[in-house]
Amino acid sequence: MQSMEACPFHPGIAGLADQYDAFVLDLWGVVHNGLAPMPGVVDCLARLRGAGKSILFLSNAPRSADVVKKFLAGIGIGADCYDRIVTSGDAALRALQLRQDNWHARLGWHYYYLGKEADAGMLSGTDYVAVDTIEAADFFLTLGLADAARETVETYSPVLESGLAAGLPMVCGNPDLVVHIGESEQPCAGALAKAYEDKGGDVYWHGKPHSTVYDLCFGYLGGIPTERILAIGDSLRTDIAGATNAGIDSMFAVSGIHARDFGVEPGMVPDIAAVRESLARSEIQPTGMLSGLRW
């Protein structure tokens, strides 16, 4: 574990820009809050692009990059702000289509879907078939809760228990446990997958912090050395742990998912001592910290 003196606070990334050629940015909690861009983000992205930096958005979104691109455009983050989007949904789809590893190769072709109706078409156009009963399924495809604003993980206990009894493996297309939408907090697919795994279920996780999604990113970044790549994220469990496992530097954005732990509002300078005290209790250590993605 690195010392807290080695985890400096940066008020913005202007002083870091020259050290890196590429920036791998989390979306929810760093670039936007589910409703609008975070303060200073659009200006910061424009400055990075103007300096010739590669910008890749890496999101644990259980849907395609094209869907995310449309959403970003709708809140004022156009395609000129970044180079590429990589999602956990696309990583899951790719693995299910290629079936190159032993885990995916042994899956059957019938799946029981857990998630929003809007995301249910992920496997449309493939050889996979959605089924309505656990008995007919070969695996779970878990992209979230059908109605995360009203449901909880406990709502799904009977389904998970039935799947466990049937020995169904689970493909998780979003490892996040919760997401903040404005001021509300809602459970994600990762919460269902964790509950299933805790019960003894076999889960394959697609997205941060797991290595396969970073391999995709590095391929898209065209051979930029890892020491010249910086990840910025607001989740210690996914963003910072994933960057560390992938061998790249990371900046912890404290005004994201952990903001309430530190009493930080968007645009505020955090209590650095409080953040460092919290980090001292964690095995996951970032290279440094930011109040948010701003220049």
BELTALIN-V721258 format. One record per run of one state. SS is the DSSP state (H for helix, E for strand, C for the rest). FROM is the first residue (numbers start at 1). LEN is the number of residues. Records with the same first field share a line. If there is no record, write none. Layout:
SS->FROM-LEN  FROM-LEN
//
This chain:
C->1-3  7-1  11-6  20-2  26-2  29-3  33-4  38-3  51-3  60-5  75-4  82-2  99-3  106-4  115-2  120-9  131-8  143-10  167-2  173-5  182-2  188-1  199-4  206-5  221-5  234-2  247-2  254-5  263-9  281-7  291-5
H->4-3  17-3  41-10  65-10  79-3  88-11  102-4  117-3  153-14  189-10  211-10  226-3  236-11  259-4  272-9
E->8-3  22-4  28-1  32-1  37-1  54-6  84-4  110-5  129-2  139-4  169-4  178-4  184-4  203-3  229-5  249-5  288-3
//
